[in-house]
Amino acid sequence: MIPFDILKPLIKETAEKVIKLGPFESQTGPARRSDITVMKQHLKMLDDKDFRELYKKISNMINKKYST
């Protein structure tokens, strides 16, 4: 488990970016880029079936949002 204190700068930077640019423009990541290779690697790391399904669903929603 990652200590929460390590995540605080990332959370702060993400929040500031969303405030400055808005959620649509600040979205990043493999689903936003349609990077299927990375998404497949992520899915392999998830042991829990429910988490894999959630990852797929959210990734598909993000990809759909940016491909239109």
PQR file with spaces between the fields and no chain letter, atoms N, CA, C, O and H, PARSE charges and radii, in Angstrom:
ATOM       1  N    MET     1       0.836   -1.175    0.000 -0.4000 1.5000
ATOM       2  CA   MET     1       0.000    0.000    0.000 -0.0000 2.0000
ATOM       3  C    MET     1       0.884    1.243    0.000  0.5500 1.7000
ATOM       4  O    MET     1       1.863    1.309    0.744 -0.5500 1.4000
ATOM       5  N    ILE     2       0.548    2.216   -0.822 -0.4000 1.5000
ATOM       6  CA   ILE     2       1.312    3.457   -0.902 -0.0000 2.0000
ATOM       7  C    ILE     2       0.877    4.388    0.237  0.5500 1.7000
ATOM       8  O    ILE     2      -0.319    4.606    0.431 -0.5500 1.4000
ATOM       9  H    ILE     2      -0.247    2.162   -1.426  0.4000 1.0000
ATOM      10  N    PRO     3       1.828    4.933    0.983 -0.5600 1.5000
ATOM      11  CA   PRO     3       1.461    5.875    2.034  0.2800 2.0000
ATOM      12  C    PRO     3       0.766    7.111    1.446  0.5500 1.7000
ATOM      13  O    PRO     3       1.193    7.650    0.424 -0.5500 1.4000
ATOM      14  N    PHE     4      -0.295    7.541    2.102 -0.4000 1.5000
ATOM      15  CA   PHE     4      -1.096    8.657    1.600 -0.0000 2.0000
ATOM      16  C    PHE     4      -0.270    9.924    1.413  0.5500 1.7000
ATOM      17  O    PHE     4      -0.514   10.681    0.473 -0.5500 1.4000
ATOM      18  H    PHE     4      -0.641    7.103    2.931  0.4000 1.0000
ATOM      19  N    ASP     5       0.708   10.171    2.295 -0.4000 1.5000
ATOM      20  CA   ASP     5       1.532   11.382    2.187 -0.0000 2.0000
ATOM      21  C    ASP     5       2.274   11.468    0.850  0.5500 1.7000
ATOM      22  O    ASP     5       2.518   12.561    0.339 -0.5500 1.4000
ATOM      23  H    ASP     5       0.906    9.556    3.058  0.4000 1.0000
ATOM      24  N    ILE     6       2.623   10.329    0.298 -0.4000 1.5000
ATOM      25  CA   ILE     6       3.310   10.313   -1.000 -0.0000 2.0000
ATOM      26  C    ILE     6       2.369   10.772   -2.110  0.5500 1.7000
ATOM      27  O    ILE     6       2.811   11.379   -3.085 -0.5500 1.4000
ATOM      28  H    ILE     6       2.425    9.441    0.713  0.4000 1.0000
ATOM      29  N    LEU     7       1.093   10.491   -1.971 -0.4000 1.5000
ATOM      30  CA   LEU     7       0.115   10.845   -3.003 -0.0000 2.0000
ATOM      31  C    LEU     7      -0.356   12.295   -2.948  0.5500 1.7000
ATOM      32  O    LEU     7      -0.908   12.805   -3.923 -0.5500 1.4000
ATOM      33  H    LEU     7       0.734    9.997   -1.179  0.4000 1.0000
ATOM      34  N    LYS     8      -0.145   12.957   -1.824 -0.4000 1.5000
ATOM      35  CA   LYS     8      -0.663   14.324   -1.657 -0.0000 2.0000
ATOM      36  C    LYS     8      -0.209   15.297   -2.749  0.5500 1.7000
ATOM      37  O    LYS     8      -1.050   16.035   -3.263 -0.5500 1.4000
ATOM      38  H    LYS     8       0.303   12.543   -1.031  0.4000 1.0000
ATOM      39  N    PRO     9       1.071   15.342   -3.132 -0.5600 1.5000
ATOM      40  CA   PRO     9       1.459   16.270   -4.203  0.2800 2.0000
ATOM      41  C    PRO     9       0.758   15.974   -5.540  0.5500 1.7000
ATOM      42  O    PRO     9       0.387   16.895   -6.267 -0.5500 1.4000
ATOM      43  N    LEU    10       0.582   14.704   -5.852 -0.4000 1.5000
ATOM      44  CA   LEU    10      -0.115   14.330   -7.084 -0.0000 2.0000
ATOM      45  C    LEU    10      -1.574   14.758   -7.038  0.5500 1.7000
ATOM      46  O    LEU    10      -2.110   15.272   -8.020 -0.5500 1.4000
ATOM      47  H    LEU    10       0.883   13.955   -5.262  0.4000 1.0000
ATOM      48  N    ILE    11      -2.208   14.547   -5.903 -0.4000 1.5000
ATOM      49  CA   ILE    11      -3.611   14.944   -5.750 -0.0000 2.0000
ATOM      50  C    ILE    11      -3.741   16.457   -5.888  0.5500 1.7000
ATOM      51  O    ILE    11      -4.648   16.945   -6.562 -0.5500 1.4000
ATOM      52  H    ILE    11      -1.773   14.130   -5.106  0.4000 1.0000
ATOM      53  N    LYS    12      -2.842   17.195   -5.255 -0.4000 1.5000
ATOM      54  CA   LYS    12      -2.870   18.657   -5.321 -0.0000 2.0000
ATOM      55  C    LYS    12      -2.668   19.142   -6.752  0.5500 1.7000
ATOM      56  O    LYS    12      -3.411   20.001   -7.227 -0.5500 1.4000
ATOM      57  H    LYS    12      -2.105   16.798   -4.708  0.4000 1.0000
ATOM      58  N    GLU    13      -1.669   18.597   -7.440 -0.4000 1.5000
ATOM      59  CA   GLU    13      -1.392   18.996   -8.823 -0.0000 2.0000
ATOM      60  C    GLU    13      -2.584   18.687   -9.726  0.5500 1.7000
ATOM      61  O    GLU    13      -2.939   19.496  -10.584 -0.5500 1.4000
ATOM      62  H    GLU    13      -1.065   17.899   -7.054  0.4000 1.0000
ATOM      63  N    THR    14      -3.196   17.535   -9.540 -0.4000 1.5000
ATOM      64  CA   THR    14      -4.350   17.150  -10.345 -0.0000 2.0000
ATOM      65  C    THR    14      -5.513   18.099  -10.113  0.5500 1.7000
ATOM      66  O    THR    14      -6.156   18.538  -11.067 -0.5500 1.4000
ATOM      67  H    THR    14      -2.908   16.878   -8.843  0.4000 1.0000
ATOM      68  N    ALA    15      -5.789   18.419   -8.854 -0.4000 1.5000
ATOM      69  CA   ALA    15      -6.887   19.331   -8.534 -0.0000 2.0000
ATOM      70  C    ALA    15      -6.641   20.716   -9.126  0.5500 1.7000
ATOM      71  O    ALA    15      -7.557   21.329   -9.675 -0.5500 1.4000
ATOM      72  H    ALA    15      -5.267   18.063   -8.080  0.4000 1.0000
ATOM      73  N    GLU    16      -5.420   21.204   -9.018 -0.4000 1.5000
ATOM      74  CA   GLU    16      -5.093   22.523   -9.571 -0.0000 2.0000
ATOM      75  C    GLU    16      -5.238   22.540  -11.094  0.5500 1.7000
ATOM      76  O    GLU    16      -5.704   23.525  -11.665 -0.5500 1.4000
ATOM      77  H    GLU    16      -4.676   20.706   -8.572  0.4000 1.0000
ATOM      78  N    LYS    17      -4.845   21.466  -11.736 -0.4000 1.5000
ATOM      79  CA   LYS    17      -4.959   21.371  -13.196 -0.0000 2.0000
ATOM      80  C    LYS    17      -6.421   21.369  -13.628  0.5500 1.7000
ATOM      81  O    LYS    17      -6.774   22.026  -14.607 -0.5500 1.4000
ATOM      82  H    LYS    17      -4.466   20.665  -11.273  0.4000 1.0000
ATOM      83  N    VAL    18      -7.266   20.648  -12.917 -0.4000 1.5000
ATOM      84  CA   VAL    18      -8.687   20.600  -13.238 -0.0000 2.0000
ATOM      85  C    VAL    18      -9.323   21.977  -13.042  0.5500 1.7000
ATOM      86  O    VAL    18     -10.151   22.404  -13.847 -0.5500 1.4000
ATOM      87  H    VAL    18      -6.979   20.115  -12.122  0.4000 1.0000
ATOM      88  N    ILE    19      -8.935   22.664  -11.975 -0.4000 1.5000
ATOM      89  CA   ILE    19      -9.474   24.008  -11.725 -0.0000 2.0000
ATOM      90  C    ILE    19      -9.037   24.963  -12.830  0.5500 1.7000
ATOM      91  O    ILE    19      -9.836   25.773  -13.298 -0.5500 1.4000
ATOM      92  H    ILE    19      -8.262   22.317  -11.321  0.4000 1.0000
ATOM      93  N    LYS    20      -7.790   24.877  -13.245 -0.4000 1.5000
ATOM      94  CA   LYS    20      -7.247   25.789  -14.259 -0.0000 2.0000
ATOM      95  C    LYS    20      -7.793   25.489  -15.661  0.5500 1.7000
ATOM      96  O    LYS    20      -8.200   26.406  -16.375 -0.5500 1.4000
ATOM      97  H    LYS    20      -7.141   24.219  -12.865  0.4000 1.0000
ATOM      98  N    LEU    21      -7.803   24.222  -16.053 -0.4000 1.5000
ATOM      99  CA   LEU    21      -8.149   23.850  -17.422 -0.0000 2.0000
ATOM     100  C    LEU    21      -9.570   23.334  -17.596  0.5500 1.7000
ATOM     101  O    LEU    21     -10.133   23.410  -18.688 -0.5500 1.4000
ATOM     102  H    LEU    21      -7.472   23.477  -15.474  0.4000 1.0000
ATOM     103  N    GLY    22     -10.146   22.812  -16.526 -0.4000 1.5000
ATOM     104  CA   GLY    22     -11.432   22.139  -16.618 -0.0000 2.0000
ATOM     105  C    GLY    22     -11.220   20.650  -16.782  0.5500 1.7000
ATOM     106  O    GLY    22     -10.142   20.218  -17.191 -0.5500 1.4000
ATOM     107  H    GLY    22      -9.688   22.751  -15.639  0.4000 1.0000
ATOM     108  N    PRO    23     -12.238   19.856  -16.467 -0.5600 1.5000
ATOM     109  CA   PRO    23     -12.069   18.406  -16.491  0.2800 2.0000
ATOM     110  C    PRO    23     -11.817   17.826  -17.885  0.5500 1.7000
ATOM     111  O    PRO    23     -11.029   16.890  -18.023 -0.5500 1.4000
ATOM     112  N    PHE    24     -12.464   18.360  -18.908 -0.4000 1.5000
ATOM     113  CA   PHE    24     -12.305   17.802  -20.248 -0.0000 2.0000
ATOM     114  C    PHE    24     -10.878   17.982  -20.757  0.5500 1.7000
ATOM     115  O    PHE    24     -10.276   17.038  -21.270 -0.5500 1.4000
ATOM     116  H    PHE    24     -13.103   19.121  -18.795  0.4000 1.0000
ATOM     117  N    GLU    25     -10.338   19.186  -20.618 -0.4000 1.5000
ATOM     118  CA   GLU    25      -9.002   19.476  -21.127 -0.0000 2.0000
ATOM     119  C    GLU    25      -7.885   18.861  -20.288  0.5500 1.7000
ATOM     120  O    GLU    25      -6.784   18.640  -20.792 -0.5500 1.4000
ATOM     121  H    GLU    25     -10.827   19.952  -20.202  0.4000 1.0000
ATOM     122  N    SER    26      -8.155   18.586  -19.024 -0.4000 1.5000
ATOM     123  CA   SER    26      -7.096   18.074  -18.156 -0.0000 2.0000
ATOM     124  C    SER    26      -7.037   16.547  -18.095  0.5500 1.7000
ATOM     125  O    SER    26      -6.125   15.993  -17.481 -0.5500 1.4000
ATOM     126  H    SER    26      -9.049   18.766  -18.614  0.4000 1.0000
ATOM     127  N    GLN    27      -7.980   15.871  -18.710 -0.4000 1.5000
ATOM     128  CA   GLN    27      -7.985   14.398  -18.704 -0.0000 2.0000
ATOM     129  C    GLN    27      -6.735   13.865  -19.398  0.5500 1.7000
ATOM     130  O    GLN    27      -6.404   14.281  -20.508 -0.5500 1.4000
ATOM     131  H    GLN    27      -8.721   16.321  -19.208  0.4000 1.0000
ATOM     132  N    THR    28      -6.052   12.946  -18.737 -0.4000 1.5000
ATOM     133  CA   THR    28      -4.868   12.304  -19.313 -0.0000 2.0000
ATOM     134  C    THR    28      -4.968   10.802  -19.084  0.5500 1.7000
ATOM     135  O    THR    28      -5.915   10.325  -18.460 -0.5500 1.4000
ATOM     136  H    THR    28      -6.322   12.607  -17.835  0.4000 1.0000
ATOM     137  N    GLY    29      -4.009   10.073  -19.579 -0.4000 1.5000
ATOM     138  CA   GLY    29      -3.933    8.641  -19.315 -0.0000 2.0000
ATOM     139  C    GLY    29      -4.148    7.794  -20.543  0.5500 1.7000
ATOM     140  O    GLY    29      -4.449    8.308  -21.620 -0.5500 1.4000
ATOM     141  H    GLY    29      -3.239   10.460  -20.087  0.4000 1.0000
ATOM     142  N    PRO    30      -3.990    6.479  -20.378 -0.5600 1.5000
ATOM     143  CA   PRO    30      -4.062    5.579  -21.526  0.2800 2.0000
ATOM     144  C    PRO    30      -5.423    5.557  -22.213  0.5500 1.7000
ATOM     145  O    PRO    30      -5.492    5.423  -23.435 -0.5500 1.4000
ATOM     146  N    ALA    31      -6.498    5.685  -21.456 -0.4000 1.5000
ATOM     147  CA   ALA    31      -7.816    5.687  -22.095 -0.0000 2.0000
ATOM     148  C    ALA    31      -7.993    6.939  -22.940  0.5500 1.7000
ATOM     149  O    ALA    31      -8.571    6.884  -24.026 -0.5500 1.4000
ATOM     150  H    ALA    31      -6.443    5.794  -20.463  0.4000 1.0000
ATOM     151  N    ARG    32      -7.500    8.060  -22.447 -0.4000 1.5000
ATOM     152  CA   ARG    32      -7.583    9.323  -23.194 -0.0000 2.0000
ATOM     153  C    ARG    32      -6.773    9.237  -24.481  0.5500 1.7000
ATOM     154  O    ARG    32      -7.175    9.784  -25.508 -0.5500 1.4000
ATOM     155  H    ARG    32      -7.030    8.104  -21.566  0.4000 1.0000
ATOM     156  N    ARG    33      -5.638    8.554  -24.429 -0.4000 1.5000
ATOM     157  CA   ARG    33      -4.751    8.411  -25.590 -0.0000 2.0000
ATOM     158  C    ARG    33      -5.118    7.221  -26.477  0.5500 1.7000
ATOM     159  O    ARG    33      -4.522    7.023  -27.536 -0.5500 1.4000
ATOM     160  H    ARG    33      -5.311    8.109  -23.594  0.4000 1.0000
ATOM     161  N    SER    34      -6.082    6.445  -26.049 -0.4000 1.5000
ATOM     162  CA   SER    34      -6.429    5.186  -26.737 -0.0000 2.0000
ATOM     163  C    SER    34      -5.236    4.236  -26.782  0.5500 1.7000
ATOM     164  O    SER    34      -5.010    3.575  -27.796 -0.5500 1.4000
ATOM     165  H    SER    34      -6.566    6.605  -25.189  0.4000 1.0000
ATOM     166  N    ASP    35      -4.483    4.163  -25.707 -0.4000 1.5000
ATOM     167  CA   ASP    35      -3.296    3.329  -25.624 -0.0000 2.0000
ATOM     168  C    ASP    35      -3.695    1.931  -25.132  0.5500 1.7000
ATOM     169  O    ASP    35      -3.631    1.632  -23.940 -0.5500 1.4000
ATOM     170  H    ASP    35      -4.667    4.700  -24.884  0.4000 1.0000
ATOM     171  N    ILE    36      -4.100    1.104  -26.066 -0.4000 1.5000
ATOM     172  CA   ILE    36      -4.604   -0.236  -25.767 -0.0000 2.0000
ATOM     173  C    ILE    36      -3.541   -1.096  -25.080  0.5500 1.7000
ATOM     174  O    ILE    36      -3.858   -1.876  -24.182 -0.5500 1.4000
ATOM     175  H    ILE    36      -4.152    1.348  -27.034  0.4000 1.0000
ATOM     176  N    THR    37      -2.285   -0.956  -25.499 -0.4000 1.5000
ATOM     177  CA   THR    37      -1.206   -1.749  -24.920 -0.0000 2.0000
ATOM     178  C    THR    37      -1.082   -1.504  -23.418  0.5500 1.7000
ATOM     179  O    THR    37      -0.991   -2.455  -22.642 -0.5500 1.4000
ATOM     180  H    THR    37      -2.027   -0.322  -26.228  0.4000 1.0000
ATOM     181  N    VAL    38      -1.078   -0.251  -23.007 -0.4000 1.5000
ATOM     182  CA   VAL    38      -0.966    0.087  -21.584 -0.0000 2.0000
ATOM     183  C    VAL    38      -2.214   -0.374  -20.831  0.5500 1.7000
ATOM     184  O    VAL    38      -2.108   -0.897  -19.722 -0.5500 1.4000
ATOM     185  H    VAL    38      -1.152    0.521  -23.638  0.4000 1.0000
ATOM     186  N    MET    39      -3.384   -0.186  -21.421 -0.4000 1.5000
ATOM     187  CA   MET    39      -4.609   -0.612  -20.739 -0.0000 2.0000
ATOM     188  C    MET    39      -4.612   -2.123  -20.519  0.5500 1.7000
ATOM     189  O    MET    39      -5.074   -2.587  -19.477 -0.5500 1.4000
ATOM     190  H    MET    39      -3.470    0.239  -22.322  0.4000 1.0000
ATOM     191  N    LYS    40      -4.111   -2.893  -21.469 -0.4000 1.5000
ATOM     192  CA   LYS    40      -4.019   -4.344  -21.294 -0.0000 2.0000
ATOM     193  C    LYS    40      -3.052   -4.695  -20.167  0.5500 1.7000
ATOM     194  O    LYS    40      -3.303   -5.624  -19.400 -0.5500 1.4000
ATOM     195  H    LYS    40      -3.736   -2.516  -22.316  0.4000 1.0000
ATOM     196  N    GLN    41      -1.947   -3.953  -20.065 -0.4000 1.5000
ATOM     197  CA   GLN    41      -0.991   -4.183  -18.976 -0.0000 2.0000
ATOM     198  C    GLN    41      -1.642   -3.879  -17.626  0.5500 1.7000
ATOM     199  O    GLN    41      -1.456   -4.617  -16.658 -0.5500 1.4000
ATOM     200  H    GLN    41      -1.743   -3.198  -20.688  0.4000 1.0000
ATOM     201  N    HIS    42      -2.398   -2.796  -17.574 -0.4000 1.5000
ATOM     202  CA   HIS    42      -3.091   -2.447  -16.331 -0.0000 2.0000
ATOM     203  C    HIS    42      -4.064   -3.548  -15.934  0.5500 1.7000
ATOM     204  O    HIS    42      -4.123   -3.937  -14.767 -0.5500 1.4000
ATOM     205  H    HIS    42      -2.548   -2.197  -18.361  0.4000 1.0000
ATOM     206  N    LEU    43      -4.820   -4.045  -16.889 -0.4000 1.5000
ATOM     207  CA   LEU    43      -5.795   -5.099  -16.603 -0.0000 2.0000
ATOM     208  C    LEU    43      -5.123   -6.356  -16.055  0.5500 1.7000
ATOM     209  O    LEU    43      -5.673   -7.016  -15.174 -0.5500 1.4000
ATOM     210  H    LEU    43      -4.772   -3.730  -17.837  0.4000 1.0000
ATOM     211  N    LYS    44      -3.942   -6.692  -16.566 -0.4000 1.5000
ATOM     212  CA   LYS    44      -3.213   -7.865  -16.074 -0.0000 2.0000
ATOM     213  C    LYS    44      -2.797   -7.701  -14.614  0.5500 1.7000
ATOM     214  O    LYS    44      -2.659   -8.687  -13.889 -0.5500 1.4000
ATOM     215  H    LYS    44      -3.495   -6.157  -17.282  0.4000 1.0000
ATOM     216  N    MET    45      -2.598   -6.457  -14.185 -0.4000 1.5000
ATOM     217  CA   MET    45      -2.172   -6.197  -12.805 -0.0000 2.0000
ATOM     218  C    MET    45      -3.330   -6.264  -11.811  0.5500 1.7000
ATOM     219  O    MET    45      -3.105   -6.355  -10.604 -0.5500 1.4000
ATOM     220  H    MET    45      -2.710   -5.656  -14.773  0.4000 1.0000
ATOM     221  N    LEU    46      -4.538   -6.221  -12.298 -0.4000 1.5000
ATOM     222  CA   LEU    46      -5.706   -6.242  -11.415 -0.0000 2.0000
ATOM     223  C    LEU    46      -6.156   -7.675  -11.179  0.5500 1.7000
ATOM     224  O    LEU    46      -6.608   -8.351  -12.104 -0.5500 1.4000
ATOM     225  H    LEU    46      -4.720   -6.147  -13.278  0.4000 1.0000
ATOM     226  N    ASP    47      -6.033   -8.132   -9.955 -0.4000 1.5000
ATOM     227  CA   ASP    47      -6.409   -9.503   -9.614 -0.0000 2.0000
ATOM     228  C    ASP    47      -7.921   -9.682   -9.468  0.5500 1.7000
ATOM     229  O    ASP    47      -8.454  -10.760   -9.731 -0.5500 1.4000
ATOM     230  H    ASP    47      -5.666   -7.584   -9.204  0.4000 1.0000
ATOM     231  N    ASP    48      -8.590   -8.639   -9.056 -0.4000 1.5000
ATOM     232  CA   ASP    48     -10.020   -8.709   -8.759 -0.0000 2.0000
ATOM     233  C    ASP    48     -10.857   -8.506  -10.029  0.5500 1.7000
ATOM     234  O    ASP    48     -10.700   -7.504  -10.727 -0.5500 1.4000
ATOM     235  H    ASP    48      -8.156   -7.764   -8.842  0.4000 1.0000
ATOM     236  N    LYS    49     -11.729   -9.447  -10.317 -0.4000 1.5000
ATOM     237  CA   LYS    49     -12.583   -9.394  -11.506 -0.0000 2.0000
ATOM     238  C    LYS    49     -13.425   -8.118  -11.545  0.5500 1.7000
ATOM     239  O    LYS    49     -13.569   -7.498  -12.598 -0.5500 1.4000
ATOM     240  H    LYS    49     -11.855  -10.261   -9.750  0.4000 1.0000
ATOM     241  N    ASP    50     -13.977   -7.730  -10.400 -0.4000 1.5000
ATOM     242  CA   ASP    50     -14.808   -6.531  -10.349 -0.0000 2.0000
ATOM     243  C    ASP    50     -13.998   -5.278  -10.683  0.5500 1.7000
ATOM     244  O    ASP    50     -14.493   -4.384  -11.368 -0.5500 1.4000
ATOM     245  H    ASP    50     -13.860   -8.234   -9.545  0.4000 1.0000
ATOM     246  N    PHE    51     -12.759   -5.211  -10.201 -0.4000 1.5000
ATOM     247  CA   PHE    51     -11.909   -4.066  -10.522 -0.0000 2.0000
ATOM     248  C    PHE    51     -11.561   -4.036  -12.007  0.5500 1.7000
ATOM     249  O    PHE    51     -11.513   -2.966  -12.613 -0.5500 1.4000
ATOM     250  H    PHE    51     -12.357   -5.938   -9.644  0.4000 1.0000
ATOM     251  N    ARG    52     -11.320   -5.210  -12.595 -0.4000 1.5000
ATOM     252  CA   ARG    52     -11.049   -5.263  -14.037 -0.0000 2.0000
ATOM     253  C    ARG    52     -12.246   -4.752  -14.824  0.5500 1.7000
ATOM     254  O    ARG    52     -12.084   -3.982  -15.771 -0.5500 1.4000
ATOM     255  H    ARG    52     -11.359   -6.080  -12.103  0.4000 1.0000
ATOM     256  N    GLU    53     -13.436   -5.170  -14.442 -0.4000 1.5000
ATOM     257  CA   GLU    53     -14.648   -4.717  -15.135 -0.0000 2.0000
ATOM     258  C    GLU    53     -14.847   -3.214  -14.974  0.5500 1.7000
ATOM     259  O    GLU    53     -15.225   -2.528  -15.923 -0.5500 1.4000
ATOM     260  H    GLU    53     -13.568   -5.795  -13.672  0.4000 1.0000
ATOM     261  N    LEU    54     -14.593   -2.708  -13.777 -0.4000 1.5000
ATOM     262  CA   LEU    54     -14.708   -1.273  -13.528 -0.0000 2.0000
ATOM     263  C    LEU    54     -13.699   -0.501  -14.374  0.5500 1.7000
ATOM     264  O    LEU    54     -14.039    0.519  -14.972 -0.5500 1.4000
ATOM     265  H    LEU    54     -14.285   -3.265  -13.005  0.4000 1.0000
ATOM     266  N    TYR    55     -12.466   -0.984  -14.424 -0.4000 1.5000
ATOM     267  CA   TYR    55     -11.417   -0.352  -15.228 -0.0000 2.0000
ATOM     268  C    TYR    55     -11.841   -0.307  -16.698  0.5500 1.7000
ATOM     269  O    TYR    55     -11.715    0.725  -17.357 -0.5500 1.4000
ATOM     270  H    TYR    55     -12.189   -1.813  -13.938  0.4000 1.0000
ATOM     271  N    LYS    56     -12.340   -1.426  -17.198 -0.4000 1.5000
ATOM     272  CA   LYS    56     -12.790   -1.484  -18.595 -0.0000 2.0000
ATOM     273  C    LYS    56     -13.922   -0.492  -18.852  0.5500 1.7000
ATOM     274  O    LYS    56     -13.914    0.234  -19.846 -0.5500 1.4000
ATOM     275  H    LYS    56     -12.443   -2.264  -16.662  0.4000 1.0000
ATOM     276  N    LYS    57     -14.876   -0.474  -17.957 -0.4000 1.5000
ATOM     277  CA   LYS    57     -16.037    0.397  -18.137 -0.0000 2.0000
ATOM     278  C    LYS    57     -15.626    1.869  -18.134  0.5500 1.7000
ATOM     279  O    LYS    57     -16.029    2.628  -19.016 -0.5500 1.4000
ATOM     280  H    LYS    57     -14.882   -1.064  -17.149  0.4000 1.0000
ATOM     281  N    ILE    58     -14.833    2.267  -17.155 -0.4000 1.5000
ATOM     282  CA   ILE    58     -14.394    3.661  -17.085 -0.0000 2.0000
ATOM     283  C    ILE    58     -13.514    4.016  -18.284  0.5500 1.7000
ATOM     284  O    ILE    58     -13.666    5.090  -18.866 -0.5500 1.4000
ATOM     285  H    ILE    58     -14.506    1.651  -16.439  0.4000 1.0000
ATOM     286  N    SER    59     -12.607    3.133  -18.652 -0.4000 1.5000
ATOM     287  CA   SER    59     -11.737    3.380  -19.806 -0.0000 2.0000
ATOM     288  C    SER    59     -12.544    3.529  -21.085  0.5500 1.7000
ATOM     289  O    SER    59     -12.270    4.413  -21.897 -0.5500 1.4000
ATOM     290  H    SER    59     -12.484    2.260  -18.179  0.4000 1.0000
ATOM     291  N    ASN    60     -13.536    2.672  -21.266 -0.4000 1.5000
ATOM     292  CA   ASN    60     -14.387    2.778  -22.453 -0.0000 2.0000
ATOM     293  C    ASN    60     -15.162    4.083  -22.476  0.5500 1.7000
ATOM     294  O    ASN    60     -15.324    4.693  -23.533 -0.5500 1.4000
ATOM     295  H    ASN    60     -13.758    1.954  -20.607  0.4000 1.0000
ATOM     296  N    MET    61     -15.643    4.516  -21.316 -0.4000 1.5000
ATOM     297  CA   MET    61     -16.383    5.784  -21.238 -0.0000 2.0000
ATOM     298  C    MET    61     -15.475    6.964  -21.588  0.5500 1.7000
ATOM     299  O    MET    61     -15.878    7.867  -22.320 -0.5500 1.4000
ATOM     300  H    MET    61     -15.512    4.020  -20.457  0.4000 1.0000
ATOM     301  N    ILE    62     -14.254    6.950  -21.062 -0.4000 1.5000
ATOM     302  CA   ILE    62     -13.300    8.026  -21.363 -0.0000 2.0000
ATOM     303  C    ILE    62     -12.968    8.028  -22.839  0.5500 1.7000
ATOM     304  O    ILE    62     -12.996    9.074  -23.487 -0.5500 1.4000
ATOM     305  H    ILE    62     -13.927    6.216  -20.467  0.4000 1.0000
ATOM     306  N    ASN    63     -12.652    6.858  -23.375 -0.4000 1.5000
ATOM     307  CA   ASN    63     -12.297    6.748  -24.779 -0.0000 2.0000
ATOM     308  C    ASN    63     -13.427    7.230  -25.674  0.5500 1.7000
ATOM     309  O    ASN    63     -13.188    7.949  -26.644 -0.5500 1.4000
ATOM     310  H    ASN    63     -12.629    6.008  -22.849  0.4000 1.0000
ATOM     311  N    LYS    64     -14.637    6.843  -25.360 -0.4000 1.5000
ATOM     312  CA   LYS    64     -15.807    7.261  -26.144 -0.0000 2.0000
ATOM     313  C    LYS    64     -15.985    8.779  -26.106  0.5500 1.7000
ATOM     314  O    LYS    64     -16.300    9.395  -27.124 -0.5500 1.4000
ATOM     315  H    LYS    64     -14.831    6.259  -24.572  0.4000 1.0000
ATOM     316  N    LYS    65     -15.784    9.376  -24.938 -0.4000 1.5000
ATOM     317  CA   LYS    65     -15.942   10.816  -24.758 -0.0000 2.0000
ATOM     318  C    LYS    65     -14.986   11.598  -25.645  0.5500 1.7000
ATOM     319  O    LYS    65     -15.355   12.641  -26.185 -0.5500 1.4000
ATOM     320  H    LYS    65     -15.528    8.875  -24.111  0.4000 1.0000
ATOM     321  N    TYR    66     -13.767   11.109  -25.799 -0.4000 1.5000
ATOM     322  CA   TYR    66     -12.737   11.845  -26.543 -0.0000 2.0000
ATOM     323  C    TYR    66     -12.634   11.454  -28.008  0.5500 1.7000
ATOM     324  O    TYR    66     -11.925   12.108  -28.773 -0.5500 1.4000
ATOM     325  H    TYR    66     -13.467   10.262  -25.360  0.4000 1.0000
ATOM     326  N    SER    67     -13.322   10.408  -28.406 -0.4000 1.5000
ATOM     327  CA   SER    67     -13.243    9.990  -29.810 -0.0000 2.0000
ATOM     328  C    SER    67     -14.347   10.629  -30.652  0.5500 1.7000
ATOM     329  O    SER    67     -14.361   10.477  -31.873 -0.5500 1.4000
ATOM     330  H    SER    67     -13.898    9.876  -27.785  0.4000 1.0000
ATOM     331  N    THR    68     -15.270   11.342  -30.006 -0.4000 1.5000
ATOM     332  CA   THR    68     -16.370   11.982  -30.747 -0.0000 2.0000
ATOM     333  C    THR    68     -16.079   13.417  -31.048  0.5500 1.7000
ATOM     334  O    THR    68     -16.900   14.098  -31.663 -0.5500 1.4000
ATOM     335  H    THR    68     -15.258   11.465  -29.014  0.4000 1.0000
